[in-house]
C-alpha cells in the first residue's frame, strides 16, 4: 500500500508537522509513504497510478487546472483521498468541484478553541467500530455539507444548537473519500488518541478502496 501526502498552504494548521505525524503512523502500519511539500506529484500520471490514497494537508492555497485534473482522474479511477480539518475541508477555496469531492467546506469555528463533545453516531463502520463519544478541545467546525455523506461522528454547535457532521465518508467515482473536521494542529493528534485513530483508520479505509475498484479484493 502506498500513500501520498502533499503539504503546504496556510501555516496556521501546521501542515508540515501534521504531515509528519501521518507519515509516521502510516509507516508503522506498513504503508509506504511519499511526503512532498508540493502539489506537482498530482500531475504525474504514472506516479498517481501507484498511489492508493492521497492526503492533502493544504489549508487554503490554490491548485492549478493540471493538478486538479490529475487528482480528479486518479480518485475517479479508484485512488482514495483522505484528510482532516482545514487541510482538506478548507483547501483550494476557489475550486468548487474539489469541495464537492470532499463533501463539505469550512465556514467558521464559532468561539475559536473551545471544549465540546464528539458523538460517534455510526459504530458499524470500520473507521469508528468500537469507539465511544469523547470530549475534545479545539476549533469546532461549522461547515456546509453534502447531505448524501455517510456521517460517522457529529458535534452540537452551541451557537444555534444544530447537529454538525464532524467525520464522514463518501465516494467520488470509484474512489473512497474520508474527511474529519478534527485535528487543528499536530499536538492534538498526539493528545487525543481517538482523533488519531479515526484519522489513520480513515486513511487506510480510503486506500483499501483502490484494490476493490480494481477487482483485486472481494470485500466492500
Secondary structure, DSSP 4 states (H G I P E B T S, - for coil): -EEEEEEEE-GGG-HHHHHHHHHHHHHHTT-EEEEESSSGGGG-HHHHTT-SEEEEEEEB----HHHHHHHHHHHHTT-EEEEEHHHHHTB-TT-HHHHHHHTEEEEE-TTSEEEEEEEE---SSTTTTT---EEEEEE--EEEE-TTSEEEEEEE-TTT--EEEEEEEEEETTEEEEEES--SSHHHHHH-HHHHHHHHHHHHHHHHHHHHHTTS----
